[in-house]
Amino acid sequence: MGATAFTKLFKIRGGVHPDDRKLLSAEQPIENLPMPELLHIPLQQHIGAAAIPMVRRGEMVKKGQLLARSQGAISAPVHAPTSGRIMGVGGYPAHHASGLSVRTITLKPDGKDEWCDSTPPVKDPFTLSPEEISKRVAEAGIVGMGGATFPSAVKLNLRKRYALHTLVINGAECEPYLTCDDRLMREQPSEILDGVALMASALGVEQVLFAIENNKPEAQAAIAEGTQTHPNITMVGLPTRYPMGSEKHLVQTLTGKETPARGLTADIGIVVHNVATALAVHDALRHGRPLISRVVTVSGNAINQPRNLRVPLGTPLENLIEHCGGYKQEPARLISGGPMMGQPLPSTRVPVVKGSNGLLALTQDEIQAAPEMPCIRCASCVQACPCGLVPLEMAANIRAGSLDNSVNLGLLDCIACGSCAYICPSHIPLVQYFNYAKGELASRQRMQHKQGETKRLAEARSQRMEAIKKAKREAMMKRKKEMEAKKKREAEASAAAEAQV
C-alpha cells in the first residue's frame, strides 16, 4: 500500500474550527534545553500505579539509570534524565491543576551527563519476538506521549486479547498552539517510521495508517517520502477539524467504524499510538535509551519567543519560560497542554512530565474570558459535540444535583474535548460541569467501595472474634471435662485404696 493509495475518509459528527495559532512556534526547530540545577522527577507520570523508588538520598546515579520500578499491571518505571546526586525522595507540587504534592525524586545534575550501562541495543530489533519488544518498551518507561500517558507496552500486548489488523499513528495534533509533533515529523521522519514499523511488528498487524492533519503540509511531505521504504505504512491527510486527534474519532474518520461506548478501539481491531511514542520506541530498541526527555511547545502571546524545546523530564517549567526570553506581559492564564483540553497550572515550579506536550502563557485577549449567562437552548453545543451527546441537558441535570440522570444522558461517554464550551454563546463552562460530575461520581464510588470494604472487614472481624470465643468455650469445656475425669479417676483410686485397707 503506497503513500497515495488511501483516498476515502468518513465524516464524523460535530467538532469545531478554533483558530489554530500554530504559526507562533511551527517554524521554530527543536532546541535542546540546557540542564537545570535541579530535576524534580515525579513517581506518578502515567496512568496506573505510581512507581516504587529504588534510590536513596545521597546516592550517585547515572543517566538512564532506573530510579523507580513499575508496580502492577498498569504502571511504568522512571529513569534518571542525567547523572548526578539524589537530593531526596519526598513531596513536591504535582504537574496538575490541584497543585497537591506527589512523591518525587529530586536529582542534582553533576554536569557530566554520564550514561549508565543500560539495556544493550539490538542490532536488528525486527528479529525480536513481540513479547521481547513489549518487554523492552515497558522497561524503557514509555507511555502515550500525546497526553494520555497510558503505558505503551500494555497496548502493544493487546494482540493477546484482540484480533488486531491495523495500527493508526496519530499525527493530527489538533489542539491549537501545539507544534511539537509537527516538528518531530519534519525533523525525524525516518526514526519515527522505524518506531512505527517496530510497533506494527509487536502488534502483528499488516496495515499502518499514519494520519496527519492538512494544516501540516511539511510534515505530510516528510512522512510520505519516508513511507517509500515502508510499503505497509500509508500517510493519510486529514481535514483540519477539532477534535480530529481524539482516538475514537480518528479511527472513525479513517475506517468508518465506531468504537463501542466505553470500549476500546481494539474492540474493532485497531490500536492507536502517538508520533512521539513511536520515536521513543525507536530510541529504546535501536539505542537502548529509556524515556528521559520529551519535546514541549512553549507558546502563547505572553511568551517573548515561542519555541519547541527538547526537555529533560523533571525540569521546572520556569526554566522553559526563562529560555524563551520570559514574558512579554504577565499571562492571564498558564496552561499545560493545549487550550481546549489542557489543565491550568498552579505555578511554574511544577516539573515537566512524560505527558507534557505544551506550556501556554495566554493573554487576556487569547482566553476571551466572559461572564457566564443563562442557557438560551440554542443547541449549538449539541451540534458541536463529536460524541452525539446533549451537553445542555447534561449540565442542567448536574446543576440540579441529578448526577445519575447525567450518566443516563451519556456523561461517561464525554471525552472532555471542550467543543461544547468553545461554541456556547452564553459562555457556560460546560466541561467544568462534566469534570466536576465525573469527579463526584468517582468519589462516591470510592466511598461506596470503602464502605463495602469496611463492612466486609467488620464482618470478617466479627467472624474471627466469634471463632475465637467459640474456640475458648470449647477449650474451657474440654478442660472442665478433663478436670471432672481426673477427679473421678482420683475418687475411684481413693475408693479402691480404702477398699483394700
Backbone torsions as a table, in degrees:
resi	resn	phi	psi	omega
1	MET	NA	121.7	-176.5
2	GLY	-87.8	177.9	-175.0
3	ALA	-72.6	-17.7	-178.7
4	THR	-111.9	8.0	-175.1
5	ALA	-76.2	-24.3	-175.2
6	PHE	-89.5	115.9	-174.9
7	THR	-123.3	-27.9	-173.1
8	LYS	-90.7	127.3	173.7
9	LEU	-119.6	156.5	-178.3
10	PHE	-112.5	144.5	-177.0
11	LYS	-82.0	138.4	174.8
12	ILE	-111.9	156.5	-178.8
13	ARG	-76.7	157.8	170.7
14	GLY	66.7	-157.5	-177.8
15	GLY	95.4	163.9	-179.1
16	VAL	-137.9	172.6	-179.8
17	HIS	-124.5	72.4	177.3
18	PRO	-71.0	156.2	174.9
19	ASP	-62.1	121.2	-171.7
20	ASP	-75.1	-24.6	175.5
21	ARG	49.1	30.4	-178.9
22	LYS	-79.4	-18.6	-178.6
23	LEU	-64.0	-18.3	178.3
24	LEU	-58.9	-35.6	-174.9
25	SER	-130.9	-5.6	-172.4
26	ALA	-61.0	-31.4	-178.3
27	GLU	-95.9	9.8	177.9
28	GLN	-93.7	112.6	179.5
29	PRO	-63.4	158.6	-178.8
30	ILE	-67.8	129.3	177.3
31	GLU	-114.8	149.7	173.7
32	ASN	-84.9	123.9	178.4
33	LEU	-76.2	132.7	176.1
34	PRO	-57.0	147.8	-178.7
35	MET	-65.0	130.6	178.9
36	PRO	-75.8	171.7	179.9
37	GLU	-70.9	-33.3	179.1
38	LEU	-137.2	143.7	173.9
39	LEU	-115.3	133.0	178.3
40	HIS	-113.4	104.6	-169.0
41	ILE	-106.8	101.1	-178.5
42	PRO	-65.8	148.1	176.2
43	LEU	-81.3	-14.0	179.3
44	GLN	-114.0	91.0	177.7
45	GLN	-121.1	23.6	-172.5
46	HIS	-156.9	162.9	171.9
47	ILE	-71.8	136.4	179.4
48	GLY	114.7	-163.7	-176.3
49	ALA	-72.5	142.0	178.6
50	ALA	-66.3	150.4	178.1
51	ALA	-70.5	155.1	-178.8
52	ILE	-101.5	122.8	-175.6
53	PRO	-62.9	142.8	-179.7
54	MET	-117.4	5.0	-177.3
55	VAL	-125.9	163.2	179.3
56	ARG	-126.3	164.7	178.2
57	ARG	-57.9	135.1	178.5
58	GLY	91.3	-12.2	-178.0
59	GLU	-74.7	140.6	175.4
60	MET	-90.5	134.2	-179.7
61	VAL	-128.6	162.5	177.9
62	LYS	-113.9	163.3	-178.5
63	LYS	-60.1	131.8	180.0
64	GLY	85.8	-4.6	-179.0
65	GLN	-70.0	145.3	178.1
66	LEU	-68.7	120.8	177.4
67	LEU	-97.3	-34.4	-178.4
68	ALA	-149.5	134.0	-177.6
69	ARG	-93.3	157.0	179.2
70	SER	-73.8	158.3	174.8
71	GLN	-138.2	135.3	179.9
72	GLY	82.7	176.2	-176.6
73	ALA	-70.7	-35.3	-179.3
74	ILE	-111.8	96.6	-179.0
75	SER	-169.0	174.4	179.5
76	ALA	-152.6	142.3	178.0
77	PRO	-75.6	167.1	179.4
78	VAL	-126.1	137.9	-176.1
79	HIS	-122.4	163.3	-179.2
80	ALA	-76.9	124.5	178.8
81	PRO	-71.1	-18.1	177.7
82	THR	-159.6	176.9	177.4
83	SER	-86.4	152.3	-179.6
84	GLY	162.8	-162.4	-175.7
85	ARG	-110.9	137.1	175.5
86	ILE	-76.1	119.0	-178.2
87	MET	-90.3	-18.3	178.5
88	GLY	165.9	163.3	174.1
89	VAL	-128.4	108.4	-176.3
90	GLY	-166.0	-163.8	-177.0
91	GLY	-78.1	142.8	176.2
92	TYR	-153.3	146.3	-177.8
93	PRO	-53.5	134.0	-176.7
94	ALA	-81.3	155.7	173.7
95	HIS	-77.9	72.8	-172.4
96	HIS	-157.5	152.2	-176.9
97	ALA	-59.3	-28.8	-177.9
98	SER	-68.8	-31.1	-176.5
99	GLY	72.4	7.4	178.8
100	LEU	-66.6	155.4	-179.1
101	SER	-80.2	144.4	173.2
102	VAL	-128.7	161.0	-179.2
103	ARG	-66.4	128.0	-170.2
104	THR	-141.0	141.9	173.6
105	ILE	-96.3	126.1	177.4
106	THR	-101.6	125.8	-175.9
107	LEU	-121.5	129.8	176.0
108	LYS	-100.5	110.2	-179.5
109	PRO	-60.4	144.4	178.3
110	ASP	-98.7	0.5	177.8
111	GLY	84.4	-8.5	-178.3
112	LYS	-84.3	-28.8	-179.1
113	ASP	52.1	45.5	-173.6
114	GLU	-90.0	125.5	-178.0
115	TRP	-74.8	147.8	172.9
116	CYS	-86.6	175.0	175.0
117	ASP	-82.4	85.9	-176.5
118	SER	-84.8	-175.5	178.6
119	THR	-58.0	123.0	-177.3
120	PRO	-64.8	138.7	178.4
121	PRO	-67.3	158.1	179.0
122	VAL	-99.7	137.3	-178.5
123	LYS	-58.8	-44.0	177.2
124	ASP	-131.8	94.4	-177.9
125	PRO	-60.4	-20.5	-179.4
126	PHE	-70.5	-11.1	175.0
127	THR	-83.3	-10.1	179.3
128	LEU	-73.8	150.3	174.5
129	SER	-74.1	159.2	176.4
130	PRO	-54.7	-37.7	-179.9
131	GLU	-64.6	-40.5	-179.4
132	GLU	-69.1	-38.9	176.6
133	ILE	-60.8	-48.2	179.5
134	SER	-60.7	-40.5	-179.2
135	LYS	-62.5	-44.9	180.0
136	ARG	-67.8	-36.1	176.5
137	VAL	-64.3	-41.2	178.1
138	ALA	-64.5	-44.3	-179.1
139	GLU	-64.9	-26.6	179.3
140	ALA	-80.7	-5.4	177.7
141	GLY	72.5	27.2	-176.0
142	ILE	-80.4	132.2	176.5
143	VAL	-129.7	170.4	177.2
144	GLY	-62.8	117.5	-171.7
145	MET	-96.9	9.0	173.5
146	GLY	-79.9	-7.3	179.9
147	GLY	129.4	-23.0	-176.6
148	ALA	-75.2	-31.5	177.9
149	THR	57.2	32.2	174.5
150	PHE	-78.5	132.2	-178.6
151	PRO	-53.0	121.7	-172.2
152	SER	-65.7	-33.1	-178.9
153	ALA	-62.7	-33.2	179.2
154	VAL	-64.2	-41.7	178.4
155	LYS	-68.2	-34.5	178.8
156	LEU	-69.2	-20.9	179.1
157	ASN	-89.5	2.3	-178.9
158	LEU	-64.9	-16.8	178.7
159	ARG	-59.4	-23.6	-177.8
160	LYS	-73.9	-22.3	-175.0
161	ARG	-114.7	-18.4	-174.7
162	TYR	-129.6	153.6	174.4
163	ALA	-86.9	93.2	-174.7
164	LEU	-90.7	145.5	178.5
165	HIS	-136.3	-14.8	-175.1
166	THR	-141.5	138.2	169.5
167	LEU	-108.9	128.5	176.9
168	VAL	-110.3	128.4	175.4
169	ILE	-101.4	122.0	-174.6
170	ASN	-89.1	99.6	174.2
171	GLY	-111.8	21.6	-176.1
172	ALA	-66.6	-44.9	-177.0
173	GLU	42.2	62.5	-171.3
174	CYS	-82.2	-14.5	179.2
175	GLU	-64.7	136.6	173.3
176	PRO	-57.0	155.0	176.8
177	TYR	76.0	-39.7	-170.1
178	LEU	-72.3	132.6	-179.5
179	THR	-138.1	10.8	-176.6
180	CYS	-64.6	-42.3	178.3
181	ASP	-68.7	-37.4	176.9
182	ASP	-57.1	-47.8	-179.0
183	ARG	-66.7	-38.1	177.2
184	LEU	-61.3	-43.4	-179.3
185	MET	-66.7	-34.6	178.2
186	ARG	-72.4	-40.3	-169.8
187	GLU	-93.5	-27.3	-176.7
188	GLN	-134.3	51.1	-176.8
189	PRO	-64.1	-40.1	-176.5
190	SER	-66.2	-40.4	178.9
191	GLU	-66.4	-40.8	178.6
192	ILE	-62.9	-46.9	-178.6
193	LEU	-64.9	-33.1	175.7
194	ASP	-64.7	-43.5	176.2
195	GLY	-62.3	-38.1	177.3
196	VAL	-61.6	-47.1	-179.4
197	ALA	-61.8	-37.5	178.6
198	LEU	-67.6	-39.3	177.2
199	MET	-66.3	-39.4	177.5
200	ALA	-62.7	-37.8	177.5
201	SER	-64.3	-41.4	179.3
202	ALA	-66.6	-35.2	-178.9
203	LEU	-82.4	-18.0	-179.0
204	GLY	71.7	33.0	-179.7
205	VAL	-105.1	152.2	-179.6
206	GLU	-95.6	-31.7	-174.7
207	GLN	-105.6	134.1	175.7
208	VAL	-129.2	127.9	177.2
209	LEU	-112.7	119.2	-178.9
210	PHE	-103.0	103.6	-170.4
211	ALA	-99.4	126.1	-178.8
212	ILE	-134.9	134.0	178.9
213	GLU	-65.8	151.7	-175.2
214	ASN	-71.2	-7.3	176.3
215	ASN	-85.6	11.7	177.0
216	LYS	-126.5	62.9	-174.6
217	PRO	-62.7	-35.6	179.4
218	GLU	-65.6	-41.4	177.7
219	ALA	-65.5	-42.2	177.5
220	GLN	-58.6	-44.4	-178.8
221	ALA	-64.6	-41.5	-179.0
222	ALA	-65.4	-44.1	-179.5
223	ILE	-71.1	-40.0	178.9
224	ALA	-60.4	-41.0	178.3
225	GLU	-65.0	-40.3	-179.7
226	GLY	-67.8	-28.4	-179.1
227	THR	-70.4	-10.4	178.6
228	GLN	-61.2	-28.5	177.7
229	THR	-97.3	4.4	177.4
230	HIS	-130.2	81.3	-172.8
231	PRO	-62.5	-19.2	179.7
232	ASN	-89.3	-1.2	179.5
233	ILE	-106.2	128.0	-179.7
234	THR	-116.8	125.4	174.8
235	MET	-81.5	130.2	-178.4
236	VAL	-122.3	123.8	175.4
237	GLY	-82.2	133.2	-177.6
238	LEU	-110.9	147.7	172.7
239	PRO	-64.0	145.7	-178.6
240	THR	-82.0	100.4	-177.9
241	ARG	-153.2	131.3	179.0
242	TYR	-89.7	134.7	7.4
243	PRO	-104.0	74.0	-178.7
244	MET	-60.7	-25.7	-179.3
245	GLY	-79.1	-5.2	175.8
246	SER	-63.8	128.1	-172.2
247	GLU	-50.8	-51.4	-175.0
248	LYS	-69.0	-36.6	-179.2
249	HIS	-76.0	-31.5	174.6
250	LEU	-63.0	-45.1	178.9
251	VAL	-63.3	-40.8	179.4
252	GLN	-65.5	-38.2	177.8
253	THR	-63.1	-39.9	-176.0
254	LEU	-79.7	-34.8	-171.4
255	THR	-117.3	-17.6	-175.2
256	GLY	80.4	0.5	-179.0
257	LYS	-97.1	135.8	-179.6
258	GLU	-97.8	132.0	178.6
259	THR	-72.4	136.4	179.3
260	PRO	-57.3	148.2	179.8
261	ALA	-55.9	130.2	-178.7
262	ARG	57.2	21.7	176.3
263	GLY	-103.3	-173.0	178.8
264	LEU	-109.7	154.0	174.1
265	THR	-62.9	-22.5	176.6
266	ALA	-64.4	-21.7	177.1
267	ASP	-62.8	-24.7	177.4
268	ILE	-110.7	19.2	171.4
269	GLY	86.0	18.0	-173.6
270	ILE	-128.3	138.0	174.7
271	VAL	-119.9	139.3	-178.3
272	VAL	-115.8	132.3	175.0
273	HIS	-131.2	157.7	-178.1
274	ASN	-89.5	157.9	179.9
275	VAL	-59.1	-49.6	-178.3
276	ALA	-65.1	-31.7	176.4
277	THR	-63.8	-41.4	178.4
278	ALA	-61.6	-39.9	178.0
279	LEU	-65.8	-40.0	178.4
280	ALA	-63.7	-37.0	176.9
281	VAL	-65.1	-42.5	176.1
282	HIS	-57.8	-48.1	-178.5
283	ASP	-63.0	-38.0	-178.2
284	ALA	-69.2	-42.9	-174.1
285	LEU	-86.5	-34.0	-179.6
286	ARG	-84.5	-32.9	-173.2
287	HIS	-122.7	-2.9	-179.7
288	GLY	68.0	27.8	-177.2
289	ARG	-100.5	129.1	174.3
290	PRO	-75.6	172.3	178.9
291	LEU	-79.7	104.9	-177.6
292	ILE	-127.6	-1.3	177.2
293	SER	-153.0	167.9	176.5
294	ARG	-156.3	164.8	177.6
295	VAL	-91.7	132.4	-178.4
296	VAL	-126.2	133.8	172.3
297	THR	-87.3	125.0	174.4
298	VAL	-109.4	115.2	-171.6
299	SER	-149.8	-174.4	-176.3
300	GLY	110.4	151.4	-176.7
301	ASN	-70.3	-10.8	176.8
302	ALA	-85.7	-8.8	-179.6
303	ILE	-90.4	136.8	179.8
304	ASN	-64.4	-49.6	-175.7
305	GLN	-133.8	88.8	177.8
306	PRO	-56.9	138.5	-175.8
307	ARG	-147.9	168.2	169.7
308	ASN	-113.2	119.0	-172.0
309	LEU	-120.1	136.6	169.5
310	ARG	-88.6	117.3	-166.3
311	VAL	-121.6	132.1	171.9
312	PRO	-62.9	136.2	177.7
313	LEU	-61.5	139.7	-177.9
314	GLY	96.8	-5.7	179.4
315	THR	-70.6	128.8	176.0
316	PRO	-60.7	141.8	-177.6
317	LEU	-62.2	-25.8	179.4
318	GLU	-62.8	-27.7	177.4
319	ASN	-68.1	-36.7	178.3
320	LEU	-65.5	-43.8	-179.1
321	ILE	-64.7	-42.5	179.3
322	GLU	-62.1	-40.8	-179.6
323	HIS	-66.6	-25.7	179.4
324	CYS	-91.3	17.1	175.7
325	GLY	85.9	10.1	179.5
326	GLY	74.4	-159.7	-176.8
327	TYR	-96.0	142.6	166.5
328	LYS	-71.9	-39.7	178.4
329	GLN	-150.4	161.5	-178.8
330	GLU	-63.6	124.1	-177.0
331	PRO	-68.8	145.0	175.2
332	ALA	-77.8	-25.5	-179.8
333	ARG	-155.0	137.7	172.5
334	LEU	-107.1	130.5	-175.8
335	ILE	-129.0	136.3	171.2
336	SER	-94.3	120.8	-176.2
337	GLY	97.5	-153.1	179.5
338	GLY	-91.5	168.6	-176.5
339	PRO	-72.7	-18.2	-177.5
340	MET	-85.2	-45.9	-176.0
341	MET	-117.5	-0.6	-178.7
342	GLY	-70.6	170.9	-178.6
343	GLN	-114.1	139.1	174.9
344	PRO	-64.4	145.3	-177.8
345	LEU	-101.1	138.4	179.4
346	PRO	-72.5	-29.9	179.4
347	SER	-167.4	172.0	177.6
348	THR	-91.2	7.7	175.8
349	ARG	-77.7	-21.9	-174.6
350	VAL	-68.1	151.8	-173.9
351	PRO	-90.2	160.0	169.7
352	VAL	-70.0	135.2	178.4
353	VAL	-123.7	178.1	-173.2
354	LYS	-61.4	-28.1	-179.1
355	GLY	-93.5	7.5	-177.2
356	SER	-82.3	99.8	178.6
357	ASN	-101.1	-9.1	-179.8
358	GLY	-158.5	150.6	171.6
359	LEU	-131.3	113.1	-176.2
360	LEU	-112.4	131.1	172.9
361	ALA	-113.1	102.5	-170.7
362	LEU	-102.7	143.0	176.9
363	THR	-84.9	171.7	179.4
364	GLN	-61.2	-37.7	179.8
365	ASP	-64.7	-35.3	-177.2
366	GLU	-72.9	-37.2	-177.5
367	ILE	-81.0	-17.5	176.1
368	GLN	48.7	49.8	-179.3
369	ALA	-66.2	135.9	178.9
370	ALA	-145.9	150.5	-179.0
371	PRO	-66.9	145.8	177.5
372	GLU	-70.9	137.1	178.4
373	MET	-121.9	166.5	-179.3
374	PRO	-63.4	148.3	177.2
375	CYS	-64.8	131.1	179.1
376	ILE	-99.7	6.2	177.2
377	ARG	54.2	43.4	178.6
378	CYS	-79.9	-15.7	178.5
379	ALA	69.5	17.0	175.8
380	SER	-60.8	-36.8	-179.3
381	CYS	-66.8	-32.6	178.9
382	VAL	-67.1	-43.2	179.3
383	GLN	-67.0	-31.7	-176.6
384	ALA	-83.6	-22.3	-173.9
385	CYS	-66.7	119.1	-179.3
386	PRO	-74.5	-11.2	-178.9
387	CYS	-98.5	1.7	178.4
388	GLY	72.3	27.6	-179.2
389	LEU	-93.4	176.6	178.6
390	VAL	-118.8	81.8	-173.8
391	PRO	-56.6	-37.0	-176.7
392	LEU	-64.0	-38.0	178.9
393	GLU	-72.8	-39.2	177.5
394	MET	-60.5	-46.0	-179.3
395	ALA	-64.5	-40.0	179.8
396	ALA	-62.0	-41.9	178.9
397	ASN	-67.4	-37.2	179.0
398	ILE	-66.2	-42.8	177.9
399	ARG	-61.2	-34.0	179.9
400	ALA	-82.4	-2.3	179.7
401	GLY	83.5	8.6	-179.2
402	SER	-92.0	72.0	-175.8
403	LEU	-67.0	-34.8	179.6
404	ASP	-63.5	-37.5	177.5
405	ASN	-66.0	-36.6	178.3
406	SER	-66.0	-33.7	175.9
407	VAL	-65.5	-42.5	178.3
408	ASN	-62.4	-27.7	178.8
409	LEU	-84.3	-3.3	174.7
410	GLY	109.6	20.1	-178.1
411	LEU	-52.4	-42.3	-175.5
412	LEU	-73.8	-9.7	175.3
413	ASP	-91.7	-7.9	179.2
414	CYS	-67.7	132.5	179.8
415	ILE	-97.8	6.8	177.4
416	ALA	55.5	39.8	-178.5
417	CYS	-75.4	-21.6	178.2
418	GLY	85.8	4.3	-179.5
419	SER	-60.6	-39.2	-177.9
420	CYS	-65.5	-45.5	180.0
421	ALA	-66.9	-35.0	-179.4
422	TYR	-63.6	-39.3	-173.0
423	ILE	-89.9	-11.8	-172.9
424	CYS	-67.4	120.1	-180.0
425	PRO	-71.9	-16.5	178.9
426	SER	-93.9	2.1	177.0
427	HIS	57.5	37.8	178.1
428	ILE	-78.7	127.5	-179.3
429	PRO	-76.5	70.2	-172.8
430	LEU	-59.5	-41.9	-177.7
431	VAL	-62.5	-37.4	178.2
432	GLN	-63.0	-38.4	175.7
433	TYR	-60.7	-45.4	-176.6
434	PHE	-68.2	-39.5	178.0
435	ASN	-66.0	-39.5	176.5
436	TYR	-60.4	-46.4	-177.5
437	ALA	-64.0	-41.9	178.6
438	LYS	-63.5	-40.7	178.3
439	GLY	-64.8	-41.7	-180.0
440	GLU	-65.6	-41.7	177.9
441	LEU	-63.9	-41.9	178.4
442	ALA	-63.6	-39.0	178.4
443	SER	-63.7	-42.2	178.6
444	ARG	-64.2	-40.1	178.7
445	GLN	-63.9	-41.0	177.1
446	ARG	-62.9	-40.4	179.7
447	MET	-65.2	-43.1	177.9
448	GLN	-62.5	-41.2	178.4
449	HIS	-63.4	-41.8	179.9
450	LYS	-64.3	-43.3	178.8
451	GLN	-63.9	-40.3	178.0
452	GLY	-63.7	-41.6	178.6
453	GLU	-66.6	-40.6	178.7
454	THR	-62.1	-43.6	178.6
455	LYS	-63.3	-43.2	180.0
456	ARG	-63.2	-43.5	179.5
457	LEU	-66.0	-39.0	178.5
458	ALA	-63.7	-43.5	178.6
459	GLU	-64.7	-40.3	178.8
460	ALA	-64.2	-39.1	178.3
461	ARG	-65.7	-42.5	178.8
462	SER	-60.3	-41.9	178.9
463	GLN	-64.5	-40.1	178.4
464	ARG	-64.6	-45.3	-179.6
465	MET	-63.7	-39.7	178.3
466	GLU	-65.4	-39.7	177.9
467	ALA	-64.7	-40.0	178.0
468	ILE	-64.1	-44.3	178.8
469	LYS	-61.9	-41.9	179.3
470	LYS	-63.1	-42.6	179.4
471	ALA	-64.0	-38.4	178.5
472	LYS	-65.5	-43.1	179.3
473	ARG	-61.8	-43.5	179.9
474	GLU	-65.0	-39.1	178.5
475	ALA	-65.1	-41.2	178.6
476	MET	-64.3	-42.4	178.2
477	MET	-62.5	-39.8	179.6
478	LYS	-64.4	-44.4	178.7
479	ARG	-63.8	-39.1	179.0
480	LYS	-61.7	-44.8	178.6
481	LYS	-63.8	-40.6	179.0
482	GLU	-63.6	-42.1	178.4
483	MET	-63.6	-43.6	178.6
484	GLU	-62.6	-41.3	179.2
485	ALA	-65.7	-38.3	179.3
486	LYS	-64.9	-44.6	178.4
487	LYS	-61.9	-39.7	180.0
488	LYS	-63.9	-42.6	179.0
489	ARG	-64.6	-40.7	178.6
490	GLU	-64.3	-40.3	-179.9
491	ALA	-66.1	-42.0	179.3
492	GLU	-64.0	-40.7	179.8
493	ALA	-64.4	-40.0	179.4
494	SER	-65.2	-42.5	178.7
495	ALA	-63.6	-40.0	179.8
496	ALA	-64.7	-39.3	179.1
497	ALA	-66.1	-41.6	178.7
498	GLU	-65.4	-36.0	-179.9
499	ALA	-66.0	-35.7	179.5
500	GLN	-68.8	-35.2	178.7
501	VAL	-68.3	NA	NA
